[in-house]
């Protein structure tokens, strides 16, 4: 059984705070199963955006855990305006999305095993 989006986001925020990195929910989505996007701002006008991995990335038809892929800015960060443009399109497409933003000059994502490279 997959964790609710709200619980996953709360745990992610806690992990960032433990590491001394500012993280905040910019947009609260559907509590149960809203799509989650993670924006990592490098505080220099550039950012990286992570979003849900496509279903084809999973061996099972119904994945148990959340998985993320870099959507923009990996391996090299892109201008924040590019990330914001992508997020604006996602919000128009699905108003139930979560947007979590972190600020880290090193660009750490703290997605650990959830990031598919």
C-alpha positions as CSV (number, residue, x, y, z in Angstrom):
1,X,0.0,0.0,0.0
2,X,1.4,3.4,-1.0
3,X,1.7,6.2,1.5
4,X,-0.7,9.1,1.1
5,X,0.9,12.1,-0.6
6,X,0.4,14.3,2.5
7,X,2.3,11.8,4.7
8,X,5.1,11.3,2.1
9,X,5.5,15.1,1.8
10,X,5.6,15.5,5.6
11,X,8.4,12.9,5.8
12,X,10.3,14.5,3.0
13,X,10.1,18.0,4.7
14,X,11.4,16.5,7.9
15,X,14.3,14.8,6.1
16,X,15.3,18.1,4.5
17,X,15.1,19.9,7.8
18,X,17.2,17.3,9.6
19,X,19.9,17.9,7.0
20,X,19.7,21.7,7.6
21,X,18.0,22.5,4.3
22,X,15.0,24.8,4.0
23,X,12.0,23.1,2.4
24,X,8.4,24.1,2.2
25,X,5.2,23.1,0.5
26,X,4.5,25.7,-2.2
27,X,1.3,24.1,-3.3
28,X,-0.8,21.5,-1.5
29,X,-2.4,18.9,-3.7
30,X,-4.8,16.0,-3.1
31,X,-4.2,14.4,0.3
32,X,-4.5,10.8,-0.9
33,X,-2.8,10.6,-4.2
34,X,-1.8,14.0,-5.5
35,X,1.2,14.0,-7.8
36,X,4.4,15.3,-6.1
37,X,7.0,17.6,-7.7
38,X,10.2,18.5,-6.0
39,X,12.0,21.7,-7.0
40,X,15.6,22.2,-5.8
41,X,16.6,25.8,-6.0
42,X,20.3,26.4,-5.9
43,X,19.8,30.1,-4.8
44,X,21.7,31.3,-7.9
45,X,18.8,31.5,-10.3
46,X,19.0,27.9,-11.3
47,X,17.1,24.8,-10.2
48,X,16.4,21.1,-10.8
49,X,12.9,19.7,-11.0
50,X,12.0,16.1,-10.0
51,X,8.6,14.5,-10.7
52,X,7.0,11.1,-10.7
53,X,8.7,8.3,-12.7
54,X,6.6,7.1,-15.6
55,X,4.7,3.8,-15.0
56,X,6.8,2.1,-17.6
57,X,9.8,2.4,-15.2
58,X,8.2,-0.1,-12.8
59,X,8.3,-3.8,-13.2
60,X,5.0,-4.2,-11.4
61,X,1.7,-2.8,-12.8
62,X,0.9,-1.1,-9.5
63,X,4.1,0.3,-7.8
64,X,4.1,0.2,-4.0
65,X,6.7,3.0,-3.5
66,X,7.0,6.5,-5.1
67,X,9.8,7.0,-7.6
68,X,11.1,10.2,-9.1
69,X,13.0,11.2,-12.2
70,X,14.8,14.4,-13.0
71,X,12.5,16.4,-15.3
72,X,14.6,19.5,-15.8
73,X,18.0,20.5,-14.7
74,X,19.9,17.2,-14.4
75,X,22.7,16.8,-14.6
76,X,23.2,20.5,-15.0
77,X,20.7,22.9,-13.4
78,X,18.5,25.1,-15.6
79,X,17.2,28.6,-15.1
80,X,14.4,28.7,-12.5
81,X,12.1,30.3,-15.1
82,X,12.2,27.1,-17.1
83,X,11.2,25.0,-14.1
84,X,8.4,27.5,-13.2
85,X,7.1,27.3,-16.7
86,X,6.9,23.5,-16.5
87,X,5.2,23.6,-13.1
88,X,2.6,26.2,-14.4
89,X,1.7,23.7,-17.2
90,X,1.4,20.9,-14.8
91,X,-1.0,22.9,-12.5
92,X,-3.2,23.7,-15.5
93,X,-3.2,20.0,-16.5
94,X,-3.8,18.7,-12.9
95,X,-4.8,21.1,-10.2
96,X,-4.2,18.4,-7.5
97,X,-0.4,18.5,-7.7
98,X,1.9,19.0,-4.8
99,X,4.9,21.3,-5.2
100,X,7.7,21.1,-2.6
101,X,10.6,23.5,-2.9
102,X,13.9,23.2,-1.3
103,X,16.8,25.6,-1.2
104,X,20.3,24.1,-1.3
105,X,23.4,25.6,-2.9
106,X,24.8,22.1,-3.5
107,X,21.6,20.9,-5.3
108,X,21.0,18.0,-3.0
109,X,17.6,16.3,-3.6
110,X,17.3,14.0,-0.6
111,X,15.3,11.5,-2.6
112,X,17.7,8.7,-1.7
113,X,16.3,5.4,-3.1
114,X,13.3,7.1,-4.6
115,X,15.3,8.6,-7.5
116,X,15.5,6.6,-10.7
117,X,18.6,7.5,-12.6
